[in-house]
Amino acid sequence: MVRTMFYIKKDKAKLNGDCPLYIKVIFNRQSITLATGKYISEERWKQTDNLRRVLRQDKEKVLKEFLDLYILKINKIYNQLERNQDKISIEEFKLKILDKEVEETKPCILDIIQIHNTHFAKLVNIGERTSASLQKYERVKELIRIFNLKTFGTEKVLIDKINSSYIYNLESYLKFESEYKGKLGIQNNSLVKYFKNLKTICNYAIKMEILEKNPFNLYSGKIKVTDATYLTADELKRIENKIFSIDRLERVKDIFLFSCYTGLRYTDIKNLKHKNLAEGNFLKIEITFD
């Protein structure tokens, strides 16, 4: 719903007594005030009941016609928005009245990360994702926040500013300058995983029609495969046969061996539930992880 009201500002009257005319527009329970660029004396404004009575002076008739057209324009804009079911802010509505172009609001990268993380947290709550994965996405958000602040002096960097230069500088910052728990810099494989998280976040934004393309597809870093250190069968057997006098250490030993024989990460084992197991002629493990 839109409502309008004209009024004069007596404190801004000219030397001849004419006061500027303003219009107050109430749109979606918010209001804006616009100057019409027209003037009328306080005396005539009162005598004509705010130009609502029969007018005799030609200049007042012209003024009344101008104001009527102004209201008609506002109503047309509002009716068009209603037909198209467009949702706009009061400031965007103001720009339309003033015949100024309404610029498309671009989201910033932190807003997009937060939208994704909020959705991901809901999946964690219903057990479809793990809290460990959510922590990684929250870590990504904090890294981007600090980088933006140090590089641009603000946390709010619009998504259309994410270009190859931004990505190169971000990679350099994370690799050499980022500090976490007293440790400086992030190793290559962890760095690549953070960028993979950013790609996942932006892909979600594309699905939600927030973005049209993924700017982090420009990143080309690769995981470096290194020779893994492994235990021999004899070494594993010696661990199996080792008896600890402390129950806690015995449990740690069992978990470690289970990890070695199944290839599961500690975080996966930690989240393992009885419902993931099914026993038949052999032990069958059915697990779904992030």
ChimeraX commands (.cxc) that place a marker at each C-alpha (Angstrom):
marker #1 position 0.00,0.00,0.00 radius 0.5
marker #1 position 1.21,3.53,-0.80 radius 0.5
marker #1 position -0.01,6.80,0.71 radius 0.5
marker #1 position 0.96,10.40,-0.01 radius 0.5
marker #1 position 0.64,13.73,1.75 radius 0.5
marker #1 position 1.69,17.24,0.68 radius 0.5
marker #1 position 2.83,19.86,3.16 radius 0.5
marker #1 position 4.79,23.12,3.28 radius 0.5
marker #1 position 7.93,23.99,5.23 radius 0.5
marker #1 position 7.38,27.40,6.77 radius 0.5
marker #1 position 10.94,27.56,8.17 radius 0.5
marker #1 position 12.32,27.53,4.62 radius 0.5
marker #1 position 10.08,30.31,3.26 radius 0.5
marker #1 position 11.47,32.78,0.74 radius 0.5
marker #1 position 11.62,36.52,1.42 radius 0.5
marker #1 position 8.31,36.95,-0.41 radius 0.5
marker #1 position 6.66,34.47,1.96 radius 0.5
marker #1 position 6.41,31.52,-0.45 radius 0.5
marker #1 position 7.08,28.18,1.24 radius 0.5
marker #1 position 8.51,25.08,-0.45 radius 0.5
marker #1 position 6.09,22.19,-1.03 radius 0.5
marker #1 position 7.11,18.70,0.01 radius 0.5
marker #1 position 5.49,15.31,-0.39 radius 0.5
marker #1 position 5.64,12.51,2.15 radius 0.5
marker #1 position 5.36,9.03,0.64 radius 0.5
marker #1 position 4.54,6.05,2.85 radius 0.5
marker #1 position 5.47,2.73,1.25 radius 0.5
marker #1 position 5.48,-0.65,2.99 radius 0.5
marker #1 position 5.23,1.05,6.41 radius 0.5
marker #1 position 8.27,3.19,5.67 radius 0.5
marker #1 position 8.33,6.81,4.59 radius 0.5
marker #1 position 10.41,9.17,2.48 radius 0.5
marker #1 position 10.17,12.93,1.96 radius 0.5
marker #1 position 10.69,14.55,-1.42 radius 0.5
marker #1 position 10.89,18.18,-2.46 radius 0.5
marker #1 position 8.50,19.02,-5.30 radius 0.5
marker #1 position 10.37,22.13,-6.39 radius 0.5
marker #1 position 7.13,24.15,-6.11 radius 0.5
marker #1 position 6.18,27.00,-3.76 radius 0.5
marker #1 position 3.04,28.53,-2.27 radius 0.5
marker #1 position 2.45,31.03,0.52 radius 0.5
marker #1 position 1.31,29.79,3.91 radius 0.5
marker #1 position -1.75,32.05,3.67 radius 0.5
marker #1 position -2.94,30.62,0.33 radius 0.5
marker #1 position -2.14,27.07,1.44 radius 0.5
marker #1 position -4.48,27.49,4.41 radius 0.5
marker #1 position -7.20,29.45,2.55 radius 0.5
marker #1 position -7.44,26.81,-0.18 radius 0.5
marker #1 position -7.42,23.96,2.36 radius 0.5
marker #1 position -4.16,22.58,0.95 radius 0.5
marker #1 position -5.41,23.24,-2.63 radius 0.5
marker #1 position -8.47,21.05,-2.07 radius 0.5
marker #1 position -11.06,23.85,-2.52 radius 0.5
marker #1 position -12.21,25.38,-5.80 radius 0.5
marker #1 position -9.26,27.42,-7.08 radius 0.5
marker #1 position -9.56,30.80,-8.76 radius 0.5
marker #1 position -5.95,31.75,-9.40 radius 0.5
marker #1 position -4.41,30.28,-12.55 radius 0.5
marker #1 position -1.03,29.62,-10.92 radius 0.5
marker #1 position -2.75,27.64,-8.17 radius 0.5
marker #1 position -4.70,25.63,-10.74 radius 0.5
marker #1 position -1.42,24.83,-12.49 radius 0.5
marker #1 position 0.15,23.89,-9.18 radius 0.5
marker #1 position -2.79,21.64,-8.30 radius 0.5
marker #1 position -2.55,19.89,-11.67 radius 0.5
marker #1 position 1.18,19.33,-11.09 radius 0.5
marker #1 position 0.58,17.77,-7.70 radius 0.5
marker #1 position -2.22,15.56,-9.04 radius 0.5
marker #1 position 0.12,14.27,-11.76 radius 0.5
marker #1 position 2.81,13.66,-9.13 radius 0.5
marker #1 position 0.45,11.45,-7.13 radius 0.5
marker #1 position -0.70,9.71,-10.31 radius 0.5
marker #1 position 2.92,8.89,-11.17 radius 0.5
marker #1 position 3.56,7.41,-7.72 radius 0.5
marker #1 position 0.41,5.29,-7.91 radius 0.5
marker #1 position 1.36,4.00,-11.36 radius 0.5
marker #1 position 4.80,2.94,-10.09 radius 0.5
marker #1 position 3.21,1.18,-7.12 radius 0.5
marker #1 position 0.57,-0.58,-9.26 radius 0.5
marker #1 position 3.23,-1.85,-11.65 radius 0.5
marker #1 position 5.23,-3.25,-8.75 radius 0.5
marker #1 position 2.11,-4.99,-7.46 radius 0.5
marker #1 position 1.31,-6.52,-10.84 radius 0.5
marker #1 position 4.85,-7.83,-11.25 radius 0.5
marker #1 position 5.03,-8.81,-7.58 radius 0.5
marker #1 position 8.35,-6.99,-7.33 radius 0.5
marker #1 position 9.82,-6.48,-3.86 radius 0.5
marker #1 position 11.92,-3.33,-3.54 radius 0.5
marker #1 position 13.19,-1.17,-0.69 radius 0.5
marker #1 position 11.92,2.30,0.16 radius 0.5
marker #1 position 15.12,3.79,-1.27 radius 0.5
marker #1 position 14.63,1.95,-4.56 radius 0.5
marker #1 position 11.04,3.19,-4.64 radius 0.5
marker #1 position 12.34,6.73,-4.15 radius 0.5
marker #1 position 14.75,6.35,-7.10 radius 0.5
marker #1 position 11.89,5.23,-9.32 radius 0.5
marker #1 position 9.85,8.30,-8.38 radius 0.5
marker #1 position 12.83,10.53,-9.21 radius 0.5
marker #1 position 13.33,8.71,-12.55 radius 0.5
marker #1 position 16.77,7.59,-11.48 radius 0.5
marker #1 position 18.16,4.19,-12.40 radius 0.5
marker #1 position 17.85,1.59,-9.68 radius 0.5
marker #1 position 21.21,-0.14,-9.51 radius 0.5
marker #1 position 21.14,-3.87,-8.93 radius 0.5
marker #1 position 22.34,-4.60,-5.42 radius 0.5
marker #1 position 25.37,-6.87,-5.53 radius 0.5
marker #1 position 25.98,-9.14,-2.54 radius 0.5
marker #1 position 29.33,-9.15,-0.81 radius 0.5
marker #1 position 31.36,-12.33,-0.47 radius 0.5
marker #1 position 30.88,-12.51,3.32 radius 0.5
marker #1 position 27.09,-12.32,2.91 radius 0.5
marker #1 position 27.20,-15.23,0.48 radius 0.5
marker #1 position 29.36,-17.30,2.85 radius 0.5
marker #1 position 26.98,-16.57,5.72 radius 0.5
marker #1 position 23.93,-17.59,3.67 radius 0.5
marker #1 position 25.62,-20.90,2.85 radius 0.5
marker #1 position 26.80,-21.52,6.42 radius 0.5
marker #1 position 23.35,-20.80,7.84 radius 0.5
marker #1 position 21.88,-23.43,5.51 radius 0.5
marker #1 position 24.71,-25.86,6.29 radius 0.5
marker #1 position 24.12,-25.45,10.04 radius 0.5
marker #1 position 20.52,-26.60,9.54 radius 0.5
marker #1 position 21.80,-29.73,7.79 radius 0.5
marker #1 position 24.12,-30.35,10.73 radius 0.5
marker #1 position 21.18,-30.08,13.13 radius 0.5
marker #1 position 19.30,-32.85,11.33 radius 0.5
marker #1 position 22.38,-35.04,11.01 radius 0.5
marker #1 position 22.94,-34.73,7.25 radius 0.5
marker #1 position 26.27,-32.94,7.68 radius 0.5
marker #1 position 28.93,-32.91,10.38 radius 0.5
marker #1 position 29.80,-30.12,12.78 radius 0.5
marker #1 position 33.46,-30.59,11.79 radius 0.5
marker #1 position 32.63,-29.60,8.21 radius 0.5
marker #1 position 30.68,-26.57,9.44 radius 0.5
marker #1 position 33.73,-25.48,11.45 radius 0.5
marker #1 position 35.78,-25.51,8.23 radius 0.5
marker #1 position 33.26,-23.26,6.48 radius 0.5
marker #1 position 33.22,-20.92,9.47 radius 0.5
marker #1 position 37.01,-20.85,9.32 radius 0.5
marker #1 position 36.81,-19.89,5.65 radius 0.5
marker #1 position 34.50,-16.99,6.53 radius 0.5
marker #1 position 36.92,-15.71,9.16 radius 0.5
marker #1 position 39.89,-15.95,6.79 radius 0.5
marker #1 position 38.04,-13.96,4.11 radius 0.5
marker #1 position 36.91,-11.38,6.67 radius 0.5
marker #1 position 40.46,-10.74,7.91 radius 0.5
marker #1 position 41.90,-10.68,4.37 radius 0.5
marker #1 position 39.31,-8.15,3.18 radius 0.5
marker #1 position 39.91,-5.95,6.20 radius 0.5
marker #1 position 43.67,-5.94,5.82 radius 0.5
marker #1 position 43.68,-5.58,2.03 radius 0.5
marker #1 position 40.73,-3.26,1.38 radius 0.5
marker #1 position 40.15,-1.65,4.75 radius 0.5
marker #1 position 36.63,-3.09,4.91 radius 0.5
marker #1 position 35.02,-6.48,5.43 radius 0.5
marker #1 position 32.40,-5.76,2.76 radius 0.5
marker #1 position 33.86,-6.67,-0.65 radius 0.5
marker #1 position 31.26,-7.11,-3.39 radius 0.5
marker #1 position 31.19,-10.42,-5.21 radius 0.5
marker #1 position 31.81,-8.76,-8.58 radius 0.5
marker #1 position 35.18,-7.60,-7.20 radius 0.5
marker #1 position 36.32,-11.23,-6.89 radius 0.5
marker #1 position 38.61,-11.47,-9.93 radius 0.5
marker #1 position 41.94,-13.14,-10.68 radius 0.5
marker #1 position 43.80,-10.36,-8.84 radius 0.5
marker #1 position 41.69,-10.87,-5.71 radius 0.5
marker #1 position 42.21,-14.64,-5.83 radius 0.5
marker #1 position 45.97,-14.35,-6.40 radius 0.5
marker #1 position 46.35,-11.91,-3.50 radius 0.5
marker #1 position 44.15,-14.08,-1.28 radius 0.5
marker #1 position 46.26,-17.15,-2.05 radius 0.5
marker #1 position 49.45,-15.21,-1.29 radius 0.5
marker #1 position 48.03,-13.87,1.98 radius 0.5
marker #1 position 46.87,-17.28,3.18 radius 0.5
marker #1 position 50.13,-18.94,2.23 radius 0.5
marker #1 position 52.53,-16.42,3.77 radius 0.5
marker #1 position 50.73,-14.03,6.14 radius 0.5
marker #1 position 47.73,-15.77,7.67 radius 0.5
marker #1 position 48.27,-16.50,11.35 radius 0.5
marker #1 position 46.41,-19.08,13.41 radius 0.5
marker #1 position 47.29,-20.22,16.93 radius 0.5
marker #1 position 50.79,-18.78,16.61 radius 0.5
marker #1 position 51.47,-20.50,13.28 radius 0.5
marker #1 position 52.21,-18.35,10.25 radius 0.5
marker #1 position 51.01,-19.41,6.78 radius 0.5
marker #1 position 48.86,-22.27,5.53 radius 0.5
marker #1 position 50.29,-25.34,3.82 radius 0.5
marker #1 position 49.44,-26.00,0.16 radius 0.5
marker #1 position 46.97,-28.86,0.63 radius 0.5
marker #1 position 45.01,-27.06,3.35 radius 0.5
marker #1 position 45.05,-23.94,1.20 radius 0.5
marker #1 position 43.60,-25.80,-1.80 radius 0.5
marker #1 position 40.87,-27.27,0.42 radius 0.5
marker #1 position 39.87,-23.78,1.61 radius 0.5
marker #1 position 39.47,-22.67,-2.00 radius 0.5
marker #1 position 37.47,-25.82,-2.68 radius 0.5
marker #1 position 35.16,-24.76,0.17 radius 0.5
marker #1 position 34.78,-21.33,-1.45 radius 0.5
marker #1 position 33.85,-22.97,-4.76 radius 0.5
marker #1 position 31.23,-25.09,-2.96 radius 0.5
marker #1 position 29.81,-21.99,-1.25 radius 0.5
marker #1 position 29.48,-20.09,-4.53 radius 0.5
marker #1 position 27.97,-23.11,-6.29 radius 0.5
marker #1 position 25.28,-23.10,-3.61 radius 0.5
marker #1 position 24.72,-19.38,-4.27 radius 0.5
marker #1 position 24.29,-20.16,-7.99 radius 0.5
marker #1 position 21.64,-22.78,-7.15 radius 0.5
marker #1 position 19.87,-20.16,-5.02 radius 0.5
marker #1 position 20.06,-17.71,-7.96 radius 0.5
marker #1 position 22.17,-15.27,-5.97 radius 0.5
marker #1 position 25.08,-15.59,-8.40 radius 0.5
marker #1 position 25.30,-16.30,-12.12 radius 0.5
marker #1 position 28.84,-17.67,-12.19 radius 0.5
marker #1 position 31.44,-18.93,-9.74 radius 0.5
marker #1 position 34.40,-16.53,-9.48 radius 0.5
marker #1 position 36.52,-19.09,-7.63 radius 0.5
marker #1 position 36.58,-21.33,-10.69 radius 0.5
marker #1 position 39.53,-19.13,-11.65 radius 0.5
marker #1 position 41.60,-20.80,-8.95 radius 0.5
marker #1 position 43.79,-23.62,-10.27 radius 0.5
marker #1 position 45.70,-24.85,-7.21 radius 0.5
marker #1 position 46.21,-28.59,-6.87 radius 0.5
marker #1 position 46.62,-31.01,-3.98 radius 0.5
marker #1 position 50.21,-32.23,-3.73 radius 0.5
marker #1 position 50.31,-35.98,-3.20 radius 0.5
marker #1 position 53.14,-37.02,-0.91 radius 0.5
marker #1 position 54.36,-40.49,0.02 radius 0.5
marker #1 position 52.41,-41.50,3.10 radius 0.5
marker #1 position 54.21,-43.05,6.05 radius 0.5
marker #1 position 52.56,-46.34,6.93 radius 0.5
marker #1 position 52.88,-49.09,9.51 radius 0.5
marker #1 position 53.94,-52.59,8.55 radius 0.5
marker #1 position 51.81,-55.64,9.42 radius 0.5
marker #1 position 54.35,-56.57,12.12 radius 0.5
marker #1 position 54.15,-53.09,13.65 radius 0.5
marker #1 position 50.35,-53.20,13.71 radius 0.5
marker #1 position 50.49,-56.64,15.35 radius 0.5
marker #1 position 52.80,-55.34,18.06 radius 0.5
marker #1 position 50.33,-52.50,18.78 radius 0.5
marker #1 position 47.48,-55.03,18.95 radius 0.5
marker #1 position 49.33,-57.13,21.47 radius 0.5
marker #1 position 50.29,-54.18,23.64 radius 0.5
marker #1 position 48.20,-54.07,26.83 radius 0.5
marker #1 position 47.76,-50.71,28.54 radius 0.5
marker #1 position 46.92,-50.50,32.23 radius 0.5
marker #1 position 44.82,-47.37,31.61 radius 0.5
marker #1 position 41.41,-47.95,30.03 radius 0.5
marker #1 position 41.54,-44.64,28.20 radius 0.5
marker #1 position 44.73,-45.64,26.39 radius 0.5
marker #1 position 43.24,-49.02,25.51 radius 0.5
marker #1 position 40.30,-47.24,23.89 radius 0.5
marker #1 position 42.65,-44.93,21.99 radius 0.5
marker #1 position 44.57,-47.99,20.77 radius 0.5
marker #1 position 41.37,-49.67,19.54 radius 0.5
marker #1 position 40.24,-46.55,17.71 radius 0.5
marker #1 position 43.65,-46.14,16.10 radius 0.5
marker #1 position 43.72,-49.74,14.90 radius 0.5
marker #1 position 40.16,-49.48,13.61 radius 0.5
marker #1 position 41.23,-46.43,11.62 radius 0.5
marker #1 position 44.25,-48.26,10.21 radius 0.5
marker #1 position 42.24,-51.29,9.09 radius 0.5
marker #1 position 39.28,-49.38,7.65 radius 0.5
marker #1 position 41.01,-46.28,6.27 radius 0.5
marker #1 position 38.52,-44.00,8.02 radius 0.5
marker #1 position 39.53,-40.60,9.34 radius 0.5
marker #1 position 39.32,-39.89,13.04 radius 0.5
marker #1 position 36.47,-37.43,12.50 radius 0.5
marker #1 position 34.52,-40.11,10.60 radius 0.5
marker #1 position 35.07,-42.65,13.36 radius 0.5
marker #1 position 34.03,-40.09,15.95 radius 0.5
marker #1 position 30.69,-39.65,14.17 radius 0.5
marker #1 position 30.17,-43.36,13.59 radius 0.5
marker #1 position 26.87,-44.63,15.01 radius 0.5
marker #1 position 25.39,-48.11,15.55 radius 0.5
marker #1 position 22.90,-47.38,12.77 radius 0.5
marker #1 position 25.82,-47.28,10.32 radius 0.5
marker #1 position 26.65,-50.92,11.04 radius 0.5
marker #1 position 24.93,-54.05,9.77 radius 0.5
marker #1 position 26.06,-57.59,10.68 radius 0.5
marker #1 position 25.67,-60.58,8.39 radius 0.5
marker #1 position 28.10,-63.31,7.38 radius 0.5
marker #1 position 30.67,-60.55,7.58 radius 0.5
marker #1 position 30.79,-57.11,9.10 radius 0.5
marker #1 position 29.41,-54.59,6.65 radius 0.5
marker #1 position 29.99,-50.89,7.21 radius 0.5
marker #1 position 27.67,-48.45,5.50 radius 0.5
marker #1 position 28.74,-44.91,6.11 radius 0.5
marker #1 position 27.86,-41.58,4.53 radius 0.5
marker #1 position 30.12,-38.67,5.34 radius 0.5
marker #1 position 30.78,-35.18,3.95 radius 0.5
marker link #1:1,2 radius 0.2
marker link #1:2,3 radius 0.2
marker link #1:3,4 radius 0.2
marker link #1:4,5 radius 0.2
marker link #1:5,6 radius 0.2
marker link #1:6,7 radius 0.2
marker link #1:7,8 radius 0.2
marker link #1:8,9 radius 0.2
marker link #1:9,10 radius 0.2
marker link #1:10,11 radius 0.2
marker link #1:11,12 radius 0.2
marker link #1:12,13 radius 0.2
marker link #1:13,14 radius 0.2
marker link #1:14,15 radius 0.2
marker link #1:15,16 radius 0.2
marker link #1:16,17 radius 0.2
marker link #1:17,18 radius 0.2
marker link #1:18,19 radius 0.2
marker link #1:19,20 radius 0.2
marker link #1:20,21 radius 0.2
marker link #1:21,22 radius 0.2
marker link #1:22,23 radius 0.2
marker link #1:23,24 radius 0.2
marker link #1:24,25 radius 0.2
marker link #1:25,26 radius 0.2
marker link #1:26,27 radius 0.2
marker link #1:27,28 radius 0.2
marker link #1:28,29 radius 0.2
marker link #1:29,30 radius 0.2
marker link #1:30,31 radius 0.2
marker link #1:31,32 radius 0.2
marker link #1:32,33 radius 0.2
marker link #1:33,34 radius 0.2
marker link #1:34,35 radius 0.2
marker link #1:35,36 radius 0.2
marker link #1:36,37 radius 0.2
marker link #1:37,38 radius 0.2
marker link #1:38,39 radius 0.2
marker link #1:39,40 radius 0.2
marker link #1:40,41 radius 0.2
marker link #1:41,42 radius 0.2
marker link #1:42,43 radius 0.2
marker link #1:43,44 radius 0.2
marker link #1:44,45 radius 0.2
marker link #1:45,46 radius 0.2
marker link #1:46,47 radius 0.2
marker link #1:47,48 radius 0.2
marker link #1:48,49 radius 0.2
marker link #1:49,50 radius 0.2
marker link #1:50,51 radius 0.2
marker link #1:51,52 radius 0.2
marker link #1:52,53 radius 0.2
marker link #1:53,54 radius 0.2
marker link #1:54,55 radius 0.2
marker link #1:55,56 radius 0.2
marker link #1:56,57 radius 0.2
marker link #1:57,58 radius 0.2
marker link #1:58,59 radius 0.2
marker link #1:59,60 radius 0.2
marker link #1:60,61 radius 0.2
marker link #1:61,62 radius 0.2
marker link #1:62,63 radius 0.2
marker link #1:63,64 radius 0.2
marker link #1:64,65 radius 0.2
marker link #1:65,66 radius 0.2
marker link #1:66,67 radius 0.2
marker link #1:67,68 radius 0.2
marker link #1:68,69 radius 0.2
marker link #1:69,70 radius 0.2
marker link #1:70,71 radius 0.2
marker link #1:71,72 radius 0.2
marker link #1:72,73 radius 0.2
marker link #1:73,74 radius 0.2
marker link #1:74,75 radius 0.2
marker link #1:75,76 radius 0.2
marker link #1:76,77 radius 0.2
marker link #1:77,78 radius 0.2
marker link #1:78,79 radius 0.2
marker link #1:79,80 radius 0.2
marker link #1:80,81 radius 0.2
marker link #1:81,82 radius 0.2
marker link #1:82,83 radius 0.2
marker link #1:83,84 radius 0.2
marker link #1:84,85 radius 0.2
marker link #1:85,86 radius 0.2
marker link #1:86,87 radius 0.2
marker link #1:87,88 radius 0.2
marker link #1:88,89 radius 0.2
marker link #1:89,90 radius 0.2
marker link #1:90,91 radius 0.2
marker link #1:91,92 radius 0.2
marker link #1:92,93 radius 0.2
marker link #1:93,94 radius 0.2
marker link #1:94,95 radius 0.2
marker link #1:95,96 radius 0.2
marker link #1:96,97 radius 0.2
marker link #1:97,98 radius 0.2
marker link #1:98,99 radius 0.2
marker link #1:99,100 radius 0.2
marker link #1:100,101 radius 0.2
marker link #1:101,102 radius 0.2
marker link #1:102,103 radius 0.2
marker link #1:103,104 radius 0.2
marker link #1:104,105 radius 0.2
marker link #1:105,106 radius 0.2
marker link #1:106,107 radius 0.2
marker link #1:107,108 radius 0.2
marker link #1:108,109 radius 0.2
marker link #1:109,110 radius 0.2
marker link #1:110,111 radius 0.2
marker link #1:111,112 radius 0.2
marker link #1:112,113 radius 0.2
marker link #1:113,114 radius 0.2
marker link #1:114,115 radius 0.2
marker link #1:115,116 radius 0.2
marker link #1:116,117 radius 0.2
marker link #1:117,118 radius 0.2
marker link #1:118,119 radius 0.2
marker link #1:119,120 radius 0.2
marker link #1:120,121 radius 0.2
marker link #1:121,122 radius 0.2
marker link #1:122,123 radius 0.2
marker link #1:123,124 radius 0.2
marker link #1:124,125 radius 0.2
marker link #1:125,126 radius 0.2
marker link #1:126,127 radius 0.2
marker link #1:127,128 radius 0.2
marker link #1:128,129 radius 0.2
marker link #1:129,130 radius 0.2
marker link #1:130,131 radius 0.2
marker link #1:131,132 radius 0.2
marker link #1:132,133 radius 0.2
marker link #1:133,134 radius 0.2
marker link #1:134,135 radius 0.2
marker link #1:135,136 radius 0.2
marker link #1:136,137 radius 0.2
marker link #1:137,138 radius 0.2
marker link #1:138,139 radius 0.2
marker link #1:139,140 radius 0.2
marker link #1:140,141 radius 0.2
marker link #1:141,142 radius 0.2
marker link #1:142,143 radius 0.2
marker link #1:143,144 radius 0.2
marker link #1:144,145 radius 0.2
marker link #1:145,146 radius 0.2
marker link #1:146,147 radius 0.2
marker link #1:147,148 radius 0.2
marker link #1:148,149 radius 0.2
marker link #1:149,150 radius 0.2
marker link #1:150,151 radius 0.2
marker link #1:151,152 radius 0.2
marker link #1:152,153 radius 0.2
marker link #1:153,154 radius 0.2
marker link #1:154,155 radius 0.2
marker link #1:155,156 radius 0.2
marker link #1:156,157 radius 0.2
marker link #1:157,158 radius 0.2
marker link #1:158,159 radius 0.2
marker link #1:159,160 radius 0.2
marker link #1:160,161 radius 0.2
marker link #1:161,162 radius 0.2
marker link #1:162,163 radius 0.2
marker link #1:163,164 radius 0.2
marker link #1:164,165 radius 0.2
marker link #1:165,166 radius 0.2
marker link #1:166,167 radius 0.2
marker link #1:167,168 radius 0.2
marker link #1:168,169 radius 0.2
marker link #1:169,170 radius 0.2
marker link #1:170,171 radius 0.2
marker link #1:171,172 radius 0.2
marker link #1:172,173 radius 0.2
marker link #1:173,174 radius 0.2
marker link #1:174,175 radius 0.2
marker link #1:175,176 radius 0.2
marker link #1:176,177 radius 0.2
marker link #1:177,178 radius 0.2
marker link #1:178,179 radius 0.2
marker link #1:179,180 radius 0.2
marker link #1:180,181 radius 0.2
marker link #1:181,182 radius 0.2
marker link #1:182,183 radius 0.2
marker link #1:183,184 radius 0.2
marker link #1:184,185 radius 0.2
marker link #1:185,186 radius 0.2
marker link #1:186,187 radius 0.2
marker link #1:187,188 radius 0.2
marker link #1:188,189 radius 0.2
marker link #1:189,190 radius 0.2
marker link #1:190,191 radius 0.2
marker link #1:191,192 radius 0.2
marker link #1:192,193 radius 0.2
marker link #1:193,194 radius 0.2
marker link #1:194,195 radius 0.2
marker link #1:195,196 radius 0.2
marker link #1:196,197 radius 0.2
marker link #1:197,198 radius 0.2
marker link #1:198,199 radius 0.2
marker link #1:199,200 radius 0.2
marker link #1:200,201 radius 0.2
marker link #1:201,202 radius 0.2
marker link #1:202,203 radius 0.2
marker link #1:203,204 radius 0.2
marker link #1:204,205 radius 0.2
marker link #1:205,206 radius 0.2
marker link #1:206,207 radius 0.2
marker link #1:207,208 radius 0.2
marker link #1:208,209 radius 0.2
marker link #1:209,210 radius 0.2
marker link #1:210,211 radius 0.2
marker link #1:211,212 radius 0.2
marker link #1:212,213 radius 0.2
marker link #1:213,214 radius 0.2
marker link #1:214,215 radius 0.2
marker link #1:215,216 radius 0.2
marker link #1:216,217 radius 0.2
marker link #1:217,218 radius 0.2
marker link #1:218,219 radius 0.2
marker link #1:219,220 radius 0.2
marker link #1:220,221 radius 0.2
marker link #1:221,222 radius 0.2
marker link #1:222,223 radius 0.2
marker link #1:223,224 radius 0.2
marker link #1:224,225 radius 0.2
marker link #1:225,226 radius 0.2
marker link #1:226,227 radius 0.2
marker link #1:227,228 radius 0.2
marker link #1:228,229 radius 0.2
marker link #1:229,230 radius 0.2
marker link #1:230,231 radius 0.2
marker link #1:231,232 radius 0.2
marker link #1:232,233 radius 0.2
marker link #1:233,234 radius 0.2
marker link #1:234,235 radius 0.2
marker link #1:235,236 radius 0.2
marker link #1:236,237 radius 0.2
marker link #1:237,238 radius 0.2
marker link #1:238,239 radius 0.2
marker link #1:239,240 radius 0.2
marker link #1:240,241 radius 0.2
marker link #1:241,242 radius 0.2
marker link #1:242,243 radius 0.2
marker link #1:243,244 radius 0.2
marker link #1:244,245 radius 0.2
marker link #1:245,246 radius 0.2
marker link #1:246,247 radius 0.2
marker link #1:247,248 radius 0.2
marker link #1:248,249 radius 0.2
marker link #1:249,250 radius 0.2
marker link #1:250,251 radius 0.2
marker link #1:251,252 radius 0.2
marker link #1:252,253 radius 0.2
marker link #1:253,254 radius 0.2
marker link #1:254,255 radius 0.2
marker link #1:255,256 radius 0.2
marker link #1:256,257 radius 0.2
marker link #1:257,258 radius 0.2
marker link #1:258,259 radius 0.2
marker link #1:259,260 radius 0.2
marker link #1:260,261 radius 0.2
marker link #1:261,262 radius 0.2
marker link #1:262,263 radius 0.2
marker link #1:263,264 radius 0.2
marker link #1:264,265 radius 0.2
marker link #1:265,266 radius 0.2
marker link #1:266,267 radius 0.2
marker link #1:267,268 radius 0.2
marker link #1:268,269 radius 0.2
marker link #1:269,270 radius 0.2
marker link #1:270,271 radius 0.2
marker link #1:271,272 radius 0.2
marker link #1:272,273 radius 0.2
marker link #1:273,274 radius 0.2
marker link #1:274,275 radius 0.2
marker link #1:275,276 radius 0.2
marker link #1:276,277 radius 0.2
marker link #1:277,278 radius 0.2
marker link #1:278,279 radius 0.2
marker link #1:279,280 radius 0.2
marker link #1:280,281 radius 0.2
marker link #1:281,282 radius 0.2
marker link #1:282,283 radius 0.2
marker link #1:283,284 radius 0.2
marker link #1:284,285 radius 0.2
marker link #1:285,286 radius 0.2
marker link #1:286,287 radius 0.2
marker link #1:287,288 radius 0.2
marker link #1:288,289 radius 0.2
marker link #1:289,290 radius 0.2
view
